[in-house]
Amino acid sequence: MPENRSPMPTPHEHLRGAGDSRPVAVVTALDEVLRDALVASLLLDEEGLLALRYEVAEDSSALRRIVVSAGGVLEDELVDLAHPCVSCAMREDAVPTLARLAGCPETCGLLLAPPLSADPSVVVGTLRSHESGWQLASAVAAAPADCAAEDLLGDDTLAERGLRWADGDARSVGEALAAQLEYSDLLVLAGEPDGAGAELVEHLRAPEQRVARDPFTLTAREVLGGRHDQSAALRRRDARCVEPYGGPTEHGTWTLDLHSQRPFHPERLLGNIEALGGGRLRGRGRFWVPDRPDTICQWDGAGGQVSIGAVWRAGRELPTTHLVVTGQDRADMPRVRDAFGRSLLTEAEWAEGLAPWLGAEDPLAPWLGARDARV
């Protein structure tokens, strides 16, 4: 009787996606050396893997597109864009380039590395509807653990580091790195695994996010063998869904979970905003104000910069106020907690209801925009 045998896998079958499509991982970072070392290590791990890297061309609306294999550089071209923005770059050039490279029979997978400081939620959001012959396998964020605390909590801007995407990019380093770490499926932390930076990342990451402590032991299969869950990634970035993950505290890292049914008093919020969001903090969440009861506002702060905005419509029920704030200086904890409490409507003000706020002057209009006429 002939022996029953399982069919032998074809080359790179473990990386194939649905319908034989090629898997694509989006690799973001602020540290060019670490990102390129990670990409090079993965290229050497799997024959047939290609890297598609983009760099900002200085004083130009062009991007430099580089295609690399384990054997070296295959393409190096300048690409002129109608607009120097992340979504335009991905739509105008990355989409057709991914399709072209994925169509090569010898290609088993692709690593897409957008310019440093790129927001992976924007990159993936633009690419997702254009998957053709390829599919998004994962979003990967690489960061040096030794620098993570300073990068996330320090007050440097991308412009000061020479990392901004284009003129007008006023983001802080902390804002850009937090967006990469909080969105991605896989976090690659190089360096001291038990230091203050790694501890801080543990407080900020969700339990379902995977962490690799050594970029050079990471395999292509670990990066490209799955399917990116954009819904879960966007939920991690959604200020309406913030959660206090907590983590180790050996280096003094703390997380405050601040919540209330009451809204912020607009004028007191402005008066307390530095105490609530200034300094070496990472804070995210939602709030509302009594003169806009149908609006959920976003709070997003890192490295002393705070961004607020009227972002979502509330449902039939009144919204709530919920901020999650993380830092590493214990002296900041009581300051932040007290500023949060002082910014809320008092119990007496809350008992009066919302009627006194109808038609009241709106001191937050410069930040939240014009108030809806129905309020």
N, C-alpha and C positions, 0 to 999 in steps of 0.2 A: 504494500500500500504506500502511495506517495505521502511524504510527510507534509502536513499543513504548515504553511509559513505565512507570516504577515508580510505584506508588500514592503519592499525596501523604500524608505523615504527618499524623495528627490532632494537634490542639493538645496539647502536653505529652506526646506519645507517648514521647519519650526518657526520661520519668520513670516511665512505667507499669511496674508489676511484673507478676508472673504473674497471669493471669486478670483483668487490668485493675484489680488492687488498687493502692491508693495507697501509695507508699513513705513510711516514717517513719524519721527520724534522731533518735537520743537524744543531746542536747547537754548535757554536764556541764561544770562549772567551779567554781572558788572565787571568781573575780572577776566580780562582777555586771555591771560596766560593759563588760568585754570580751565576756562572753556575750551581753548584750543587743545590743551593736554588731554582733557576728557574725550573730545572728539577724535583725536589721534589714537588714543588707546582703544576706542571702540572700532575704529577703522581697521586696526591691526587684529582685532579679535574675530572679525568676520569677513571673509573674502566676498567681494561683490557689494559691500556697503559703500555708499557715497555720502559725502557731506556737501551741502549747499550753504555757503556762508555769505552773508552780506555785511559790508562795511560802509560807513558814511564817508563820502568823498568831501573833504574839507572845501568850504567856500564854493559849493556847487549844489545843484538840485539832483545830482546823480548819486547812485549807489554803485559800489564796486561788488560785482558778483563773482564768487570764486567757487569752483567745483573741484573737490579734492577726493582722491581715493587713497588707499594705503600706499600706492606707488608714487604719489605726488600730485601736483596741480594739473588738472585736466583742462580747466577753463579759467580765464581771468579777464573780465570785461567790465567796462563802465556802462551803466544803464541809466539813461536819462528818464526822469519821471515828470509827469505833469504836475504833481504835488509831492513834496518831500515828507510824506507822512507814512506811518506804519501800514495802515490799511491799504493805501494806494500802492505802496511797494509790494505788498503781498499779492494784491489782486492783479496788478499790471505785469509783474515779472515772476514772482515766485510760483504762482499757479501754473502758467504755461511751462515753466522750467521743471517743476516737479512732474508734470505729466510727461514731458519729453524724457526725463531721466528714468522715470518709472517704466517707460515703454521699452527700455533697453533690456534684452533678455538676460544679460549678465548681472543686472542690478537686483540685489536681494532686499535692499531697504535703504532709507534715506534719513540723514540727520540734517534738519533745517536749523541753522544758527542765524537768527536775525541780528541786526546791529546791537551792540551792547546797550543795555538799559531798556530794550523793547519790552512792552507789556505783553505777556503771553496770551492774556485774555483777548486782546485786540488781534494778535496774530492768528490765533485759532479761530476766533469769531469770523475773520475774513476768509480763512481757508476752508472752513467746514462745509460750506455749500458747494465747493468746487472739487471735491474728491472724485477723481476719475483715473482709474488705474493705480490709485494709491489711497491709503486711508490713515487717519491720525491714530497712532498707537499710544503716544504718551506726550505729556509736557514735562520737561526736566528743567530744574533750576539748579545751577551750580554756584556755590559760594564758599569762600575760605572761612572756616569756622573762627579762626583767629581774628578776623576783621569784622565778623558779623555784628558784634555789639556796637562798634563805632559806626559801621555803615548804616545800621538800622536806627540808631538813637542819636547819632551825631547830627550837626547842623549843616554839613556840607551840601551844596547843591550839585546837580549834574553838570551845570555850566562850569563850576569851579573845578570839577574833576576832568573836564573835557569829555563828558559822556553824554551830553544831551543829543537828542535825535536831530533837532533843527532849531533855528532861531525861534524864540518864544517858548521853548520847553523850559518851564520854570520849576520843574519838580525837584524835590530834594532827593539825595541818594537813598535815604531811608524809605521814602514813598515808592521809589522805583524797585528797590530790592524787596520790600514787603509785598508788592504786587506779584513779583515773580515767585516768591516762596509760598505765598498763601494760595496761589492758583494751581501750582504744578502738582502732578501726581507723584513725582519722584524728586526728592531733594538730595543733592550730592554735596556733602559737607567735607571739605578737605582740611586737614590740620588737626589741632587738638580736640579730641572727641569729648573731653570732660571739662572744657574751659567755659568761660562766661558767655562766649558767642554761641556755642552749641546749646548751652542751657537756655539762652534767650529764644533760640529757634524752637526748642521743645515747647515753650510756652505759647508760641504763635502758630505752630502747625497743628493740623487736625489729626486725630488718631488714624484715619484711613490713609494718610499720606505716608509713602515709603521713604526711608532714609538710608542712603549709602554713605558710609564713613570713609571709604577709600575709593576714589575715582578710578584707580588703576586695577581694581579687582572686579569692577562692574562689567558685566557681559552684554553683548548686543541683544541677547535674548531677553535679559532683564529689562532692557530699555524699549525694545521693539516687539516683544512677544505678546502684548496686551492690546487693549482698545481704550482710547481716551474717553473718559466720562465727563463731557463738558458740563452737564447739569450739576454734578457734584462739585466741579471746579468753580463754577459760577456761584454756587451757593456759599462756598467758602469765602468768596469775595463780596458777597451781598451783605451790606451793613444791616439789613433787616434780620439777618440770620446769625449774627455774631454769637459766639459761645466762648466761655472762659475755659480753655483747655488745661491750664495749669502746667506744672512740671517741677523739676528739681529746683532747689533753692540754695544750694551750697555756695553759689556766688552772689547771693542776695537778690536774685530775680523774683519779682512778685507780680501778681495779676489781680486787679480789682474788678469785680463784677457789680456794676452800678446800675440799678434799675428802679423805676418808679412809674406809677400810673399817671402822675402829674406831669404837666409840660414844663419847659423852661420858661422863665419870665424873660422876655426879649431883652429888656434893658439890663437886667442883672446878668444875663448870659454874656452880653458884651463886656460888662465890667469884670467878669470872672474868667473870661476866655483864656487869658494868659496863665492864670493859676490852674485852670483845668487842663489846658493842652500844651503849655510851654515846657521847655526842658527836654530831658532825655527820656522820651516816652513814645510808645506806640499805642495809639488809641483808635478804636473803631466803634461804630454803632449808629443808632438812630435816635432822633428826638423830635419833639413837636413843640409848637408855641401856640398859645390860646387864641391868637388872632388869625391862625391858619389851621383850624381843627380838621380840615380835610386833607392835610398834607403831611407826609412823612419826610423828614429831613435827614440828610446823611451827615455823619461826623467821621472824618478821616484825618488822622494826625500822625506825623512821624518826625522826629528830630526837631521839634519846636515849631514846625509848620502845621497848621490846621486848615483843612478845607471843609467848608460846610455848603450845603445846597438843598433846595427843595426838589426832591428827586422823584417821589412816588405819590400817588393818590392813596389816601386811606380808604378803608372799606366802610361799612355801615357803622362799625364801632370806632370809638375814639382810639387813636394810636397810643403807644406807650413810649417811654424814654428808657433807653438801654445802651450803656457804654461799657466796653471792656477795655481796660487800660493796663498796659504792661510796662514795667520799668525795672531798673536795677539799683537805684538809690533809695534806700528805705525812708529817707527824709521826705521823699516826694509823695509817699502814700497818704499821709494825713492831709497834705495840701490839696491833693486831687480829690480825695473823698469829701473834704469840707467844701471845696469849690463847687462840686456837684450838688451838694445839699443846698448851698446858698443860691444856686442858679434856678432851682425849682420854685414854682409857686408855693407859697406857704399853705398850710392847712386851711387857714382862714380865707386866703384868696381863692383857693380851690373850692371852698364851700359856697362861694358867691356865684359859681358857675361861669359860663362863657359870655353871658349877656354883656357884662361891662367891657368886653373886648371888641364888640361890634363897632366897626368904623374907627377904632383907635389908631393912632399914628403907628407906623410900622418901621421901627428902627433897624430891622434886619433886611429891609428891601434891597440895599446895595449888594448883599450876599445871596439872598434867597430869590431875588427877582421880584417883579411886580406881583402883588397879591391878587388872587382870583376875585373877580367882581362879586362872586356869590358869597364871599366870606364877610 
